[in-house]
């Protein structure tokens, strides 16, 4: 176990509080804020007409009643789709069913009444390349009171982010051991399945001056174990459940 002083990790709502609500929806993010999440995680993709929207998959097939790539669709076309198909019984309103733009999420965080960080993952590869990061930092500059962390599996994308914004915290995401982290990323973001097998990586990262974020942690027992090993952030679909577990057991 780490020799560092015990502290509570940051609780990050993965695509919002999306265990029962549509992922990346306004409703899921609003619930995450109400449940006390410290940060909101989102994936961003660029639409055909240049808008950053929150969506994990390259295609909208899994999450909506439509089909095709986000990059081939305009914002108006995406707003004509229902993104609640994976959740039964949700209200028939925009907060539950409509795709969300990054500025909408920034507005939500800015109006939360307390500090709420954004953890933004840029999705690559994409035909739009660096346009994603350029649009991202342009949006973030319009909301200086919302602190943001940028994450990616792509070393190239993180390098672009560092050049564009030298002070923004960066997280290199990985699911399998892929060599040393890029020097410009101060945090590693690791799949919980790998961390379970290699708990020593938390202490090793800390000794090397890096923070550790772990995803996607939905089992309270995993969250308690990670907190006891001084992980810096826990990314979860169930932020309320995880926060309650840490309050009572750590």
N, C-alpha and C positions, 0 to 999 in steps of 0.2 A: 504493500500500500504506500501511496505517496507520503513523503515526509512533510509536505506543505501543510499550512494551517487549513483546517476544514472550512469550506465555504459552499454556499448553495450555487449550483450552476444556473446559467441563464436558461429559461424555458422558452423555446422557440416553437411557435405554432406552424406545423408543416402544412402548407397550402391552406392555412387557416385551421380552425377546429373542425376537421372534416370527417370525423368518425361517422356522424349521422347527417351531416350537411354536405352539399355539393362542394367538392374541392375548388379552391381558388374563387369562391363566391364571396360577395360582400357579406352575406349572412354568416359564412364560416369565419371570416376575419373579425366581424363585429362580435361574434360569440367569443372568439379567442381573447379579444381585448377585455370583454366582460369577465372572463374567467381568470384574468390576471397574467396572461402571457407577457413575458418581457419583450418578445420580438415576434415578428411575422415573417415567415419564409414564403417566397414566391419564385416561380419560374417565369422568365420573360422570353417572348418571341416577337418578331417583327412581322406585321401584316403586310399584305401586298401594297397597301397605300401608306406604309411607313409609321404605323402606330405600334407601340409596345403594349402587348396584352399578356395577361397571366394565363399560361397554359403549359403543362408539362410535356405532353406528347407532341411529336411532329404533326400527327394527324388529329383531327377532331372526332374520329369515328368512335373511340371508346367513351368519350365524355359527353357527346351531344347526339342530337337526332339528325346530324348532318354527316358529311364525309369530305375528305380532302385535307390537304396540308394548310396549316395556318398561314404559311408564307404565300399561298396561292389565293387567299381570300382577303377581301377588304374588311375594314372594321364594320361597315354597314351589313355586309353579308354574315359576318360572325354574330352580330347582334340579332340577326334573324333566326338564330339557332337556339335550341333549348339545351342548356348545359347541366340539367339536373337529372339526366336519364339514369344515373347510377344510384339515385336516392329516391325512395318511395315516400309519398305523403308530404312532400315539402310544398309550401305555398306557391301559387302560380304568380309570382311577382319577380321583378327584375333582380332584387337582392339575392334570390335563390337560383335564378335560371339564366341570367344574362352574363356573358363574358365580361371580364373586368379589365380596364386599362391600368397601367402603372400609375398614372396621375390620380386615378380614383383611389387606389390604395394609399398613395401618399397623403391624399386629403383625409382619409380615414385615420391614418396614424397621427397626422398633425392635429386632428380634432379629438384625440383620445382623452385629453385632460390630464395626461401623465406621459412621461417619456416611453415611447414604444419604438424600438429599433426595427428597421427593415433588413432582412437577409435575402438578397436578390441573387438568384442563380441565372446566369446567362446560358442559354442552351445552344450548343454547338455539336457538330458542324451545321452551318446554315449558309445559304447562298448569299446572305447579306453581310457576312463577315463582320468587319469592324463597325459597320453602321449600328449594330446592336449596342455596342458599348458607347458609341458617340451619343445615341439617343438616350441611353440610360443616364449618363452623367449630365446631359442637358436637362433631363427631368429632375434629377436629384438637386441640381443647383437652384431650381425654383422652390425647393422646400428645405432651406438651410436649417430649420429647427428639427428636422427628422434625421436622426443619425442612421447611416446605412453601412452595411457590410456587403461586399460583392463576392460571389462564390462561383466556381466553375470547375468542371472536370478537365477543361482545356487549359494547358499551360500557356498556349498562345493568347487565349482570351485574357488570362490573368496578367500576362505581360503587357498587353494593350491597356488594360485597366490601370496598371501601375504607371504607365507613361501618361495617360490621360488625367489621372488623379493620384498624385504621389502620396496623399495622406489617407486615402480610403482603406480601411482594413480589408484584406483579401483572404479568402479561404480556398485552399486547393482540395477538391473533393476526390475521393477515390474509394473503390470497392474492393480492390485487391492490391497487394504490395506492388508498387510500380516504380521503385527506386526512390531516391531522396526527393523531398519536396522542393519546388522551385524557390530560390532564395528570396524572391519578392513576395512570397505568401507567408504571413506571420501565423497562420492557423491551418491545421489540417482538419478536414471533415471526413470522417470515417464511418463506413457501414458498421452498424452494431454487431453484425454477425462476425466480422473480422475482429472487432475489439474483444468479443467474448473469448476468442481463441488466443489473443495476444494482448492481454491487459498491460503488459510491460510497455507497450507503445505510448501509453499516456505519460508515464514517468519520463520516458526517453524524450518525448516531444517537449515536455516541460523543461527538462535539463538543457535542451537545445534552444530554449527561449521561445518556443511556439505554444500556442493554445491548441486545444483539442475540442472539436465539435463532433457529436456522434448522432447519426441518423439511421433509420427512423425508429425511435424508441417508443414502443407502445405498451410494453410490459412494465408495470410498476416495479417489479423485482429487478429488472435490468436498470431502471432509472436509479433506484436506491444503490445498487452496486456501483454504478458509474459515479454517482455523487460521492460515495465513500472513497473513490479513487481520484477525487478532485478534478473530474472532467469539467471543462469550462462552459459547455452548452449542450443541452439535450434537445434534439429536434423531434417533435412528436405530433401525430395526428390527434392525440388526446391530451392537450395541454392542461386541462383542468384536472384530469385523473392523475397525471404525472406530478403536478404541483401539490396536490393533496397528499400523495404518497411521500414526497420529500419532506413535507411539513410534519408528518407524523412519525416518520421512520429514520430520518437522518438528523 
